[in-house]
Amino acid sequence: MRVGFLGILVAWLVLAVFHRYKPLPDGIGTAMPERTALQVSFLADHTWMNAKGTRRVEQQIFDRVLALIRGAQQLVVVDMFLFNDFAGETDGNDMRRLSHEVEQALLDKRDSSPGVRIMLITDPINYLYGGLHAGRLERLRRAGVEVVVTRLSPLRDSNPAWSGLWRLCCQWAGNSPDGGWLPNPVDHGKVSLRTWLRLVNFKANHRKTLVADTADGWVALVTSGNPHDASSAHGNVAVEFSGAAALDLLRTESAVVAFSSDQPAGFPEPPPADAGPTGYPTVQVLTEATIRDAAINAIAQAGPGDSVDLAIFYLSHRGIIEALKDAADRGASVRALLDPNRDAFGKQKNGIPNRPVARELVDSGIPVRWCNTQGEQCHSKFLLVAHADGDTELIAGSANFTRRNLDNLNLETSVRVTGTVDLRALASAATYFEQRWSNTTERIYSLPYSAFAEDSTLRYWRYRLMEFSGLSTF
């Protein structure tokens, strides 16, 4: 029995270590070339409270997504993490049936333009890893849309303590969509134990992208928003761009298709890095750990007279936090606008990781404000570094600044835009942050640090353990 127990323990540890550090699939963790920004736009979904205490929502992102789908000439590729109507009702005046709207746009495009190739890439959480019937995805398949559900097993494990055991005992058990005896973690009804066992791996294709060839050429959009009904009041950001960088984004999506499907993607290839016009401003597509490297490098360049503005849903990555503190020590003006981590689709969260991290930032002299959320989430992933000479850099997309999102674990896509502050997209990004940092009498976007100040040393070290181990949802 001792030998058998020791053998199981060794196998568990070997699987945990190997799958945490194993080689990545080809094309993952890629920084594409810097391309001249021919056309680039910054988009945002705003949510605020008015003077009467009523929530107001103003949206741009999915209106643009729907327009790009309708305008596609030969190809449209959509990669979205959450594409469902789980976890909440949408009967409020400020909520939208986003999953239905995107599904219907794809179906309408299939009917009106049968020659247009349409591909949807998504995450298996949308049918709870086989624990629910995939009705929406099946309707799209029957209509002729190519649906690619990301195979998560080739990715590195972000929760190795559990995933090593799961791979040993349970991954071979499959799943069943015909109900179970445990509560559904994201909606009504019951699911199987196997659903829960797979869910605790905490890994995902977390990307949110779209590429289409329109009458004006190749256009791409990278966002923090999901076509998820219960997320439809969230605050989000997006960057739209055209030209060779859009084909770069298409190449990063072909890597996901390659390890998730038996068929090659067959997408058009981008031109060589040195082809086409060069100059300033630039757009660069980043995935996985290259987002981390670009963000830390951008912050590291900030000094006296420069500003670093961060608006983000989750902030926990130690490299990013130390970079922010170092920039403040060098004399840069650093500000952090954070979600209070209290709202999760009708459930209350405990404020980890943002509240312990905010305390650390404030103790280092960095001003922190909280998004004034009222049931929704401040879901942006936004970093803007502006230099005294006018040079400005924006990084925005799907990636929270956490270990799981930045260390080659989840699949992520962000875009890096560089230029001078008078570039329209960068000026719009700066206005976005200032508007949310500073309130008016009619638009209350944010609250002072004292509103959710966190002084618990125990919670701080709980966050540190969760970040280090992967035993967390952030």
Protein Blocks (a to p, Z undefined) as FASTA:
>chain_A
ZZmmmmmmmmmmmmmmmmmmgccdehiaiacdddddfbacdddddddddfkopacdddfk
lmmmmmmmmmpmkbccdddfbdcfehiafkbfkbccfklmmmmmmmmmmmmmmmbccddd
ddfklnggoiaccfklmmmmmnopacddddfklpccfblmlmmmmmmmmmmnopafebpj
bdcfkbgcjddfklmmmmmnopadfbdcdddddfkbpcddddfbdcdfklmmpccddddd
ehjllmmmmmmmmmmmmmmcfbdfkiacdddfkgcjeddddddddehjlmmmmmmmmmmm
pcehiacddddfbdcbfklmmmmmmmmmnopacdddddehlagghiacehiaklmmmmmm
mmnopacdddddehiacfbccdddddfkopacddddjbccdfklmnopagcddddddddf
klmklmmmmmmmmmmmpccfklcfbccfklmgcfbfklmmmmmmmmmnopafZZ
